[in-house]
Amino acid sequence: MNRYWCYPFSARKILLLISTPAMRLYTACTTILNQLTSLVEQIEADDFNVPSPILNGATIGQHLRHTIEFFLCLESGLESGVVNYDKRNHDQAIENDKFIAHSTLHGILESIAKAKDKPLVLEVCYELTGEDFTQLPTSYHRELVYNIEHAVHHMALIKIGVREVAPYIQLPNDFGIAASTIRHQKAERVSTPR
């Protein structure tokens, strides 16, 4: 009798079979965070804080800090059970120092790698005065989806700023473009006769 069991699937098929929604979320999230990390590694420290006229005077550092802090709020919410994106720190160090931003991105990547899905409460407030928060049921994975979409939106703005203040940076073609848009564009190219 043969002591070795032959796998009827290729390694790619095995990976597809064991791919879970959590793994797909993790992959999407790490791809985005790695793209942001690469941007931070490439940008000159002085250009990180250059106001961009096309972004109404905002800097790449400010948009990156804003994006990072949403992930930090989720990380904090995972511990406390309550996620509130309004209670961001607006940390000037992250938006002004590319090395602190870089370190924070690495910390987020490590946190996401360890995190497990669990029920959470989302606090939101759309009042212009006061802080009358509404609480809604959510989960870590649902908020991770939100953070991915939010990050892609800000990455599109960051890409515009990079073209203006740091055109030497090499960004991937899919930087700041939603996966659904990429799929749509590919489908159009396939269906359009040449």
N, C-alpha and C positions, 0 to 999 in steps of 0.2 A: 504494500500500500504506500502511495506517495505521501510523504510527510509534509510536503509543501503545498499550501493552498494557492492556486493561481487566481489573481484578481481579474475578473472579466471586464473591468473598466480601466480606462486610462486614468492617469493621475488627475487630469483636468476634470473628468467626469466625477471622480471621487470627491474632489473639492467642491464641485457644484452640488453634489448630493448632501454634503455635510454643511454647506453654507446655510446659515440661519439668518433671519432678519436682523438679529443683534450683530452678527458678523458683518453684514452688508452696511449697517449704520456705522459701525466702527470703521470700516474701510473708507466710506464716504467722508466721515469726519476727519480721519487721519490724513486723507489726501488733501483736504482743504487746509488743515493746520500745517501740514508739511509745505504746502505752497506758500502760506504766509511766512513760515520760518525761512524758506528760501529767499523770499523777498527781503526780509529783515537782514539776512546774511549778506545780500548783495548791495543794499542801499548804503550810501555814505552817511555817516552820522549827522553831518550838517544838513543833508537833504531830507532827513527824516522829519525835520521840523519846519521846512520851508512852506509858508502859506501858499496855497494854490488858488490863484484867481478864479480858475474854472470851477473850483469846489467852494466858491464863496469864502475864500480865505482859510478854509480848513486845511489841516496838514495830513500827510499820510499817517503820521504817528497818532493823530486824533482819531482817524477812522479805524486804525488798527486797535487802539486802546478800547474804543467803543465795542468792537467785535470781541475782543478778548474778555472784556468785563461781563458780557452776556454768558460766556462759558464759565467764568468764575462764579457768577450768581447761581448757575445751575449746579456747579460743584458744591457751593455752600448749601443750596437747597437739598442736595442729596443727603447731606449730613443732618440738616435740621428738619427735613420733611416739607419745607415751605420754600417755594421759588418765587422771588420777587425781583423782576428786572429793573424796577424803578429805584431800588435801593443799591444802585451801583456806587462804587467809590469815586469814580471820575479821577482816578489815580494819575496825577501829573507825571509821576516818574515813568509810568508805562508809556505815556504818549510822548515824552521828551527824550527818553534814553532807549535807544534801540537794543542795547544789551539787556536791559531789564525786560523789555518786551520779548526778546528772544528767550530769556530764561523762563518767563511766564508761559510762553507757548509750550516749551518743553514740559513744564509742570502740568499743564492742561492735558497734553498727550499722555503723560503717565497716569493721570487721574482717570481719564476715559478708558484706558486699557484695563484698569482694575474695577471699574464701576459695573454694577449689575442693575437691571431694571427693577424698579419698585414704584408703588403708588406714591404720588406727591400731591401737594396742594399748590396751585398757582394763584398768587395774589396779583390782582390788576386794579388799576385806578385810572379812570379817564376824566376825572374831575380836574378842572383848572385851578381850583382852590381847595384846600383841605386834602386829607388823605383817607378817604372813605374807600378802603380796599374791598373788592369783591373776591371771594375765594371760590375757585373752581377745581374740580378733581382733574388730575393729569397723571403723567408717569414720567420717569426719567427718560425712557426712549422717546416719548412724544415730545418732550422738551429738547432732546438732542436733535430731533428732526427740525424743530423750530430754529435751533441754533445753527444748523447747517444752512437752512434757507436764508436766515438773517446774515450769516457770514458771506454767502455768495453775493447777496445784494450789496454789501459794503465792499466786497472785493471788486465788484464792477466799478464802484466809485474810486477805489484805490487805484485801479488800473488807469483810469482817466488822469488821476493825479500823478502817477508814475510817468506817464507819457509826457506830462508837462514839466515836472521838476527833476526827474531821474530817468531820462530815456535810455540810459545805458543798461538798465535792468532787463534781464531776459525773463519774461514771464511765459508760462506754458500757454498754448492756444486756448485752453479751456478755463483759464483763470477768470473767475468772476462770471462764468456762464453756467446757468442751471443745467443739470443733466437732461431735463425734459427738452430744453431748447436745443441742446446738442443732438439728441435723438431726432427731433423734428427736422433740424437742418440736414442730417444725414438722410432721412427719409425723402426729403425734397430733392436732394441731389440724385438719389437713386431713381426717383419717379420722373424727373425732368429729362426729356430726350435732349441729346446734344447734337 
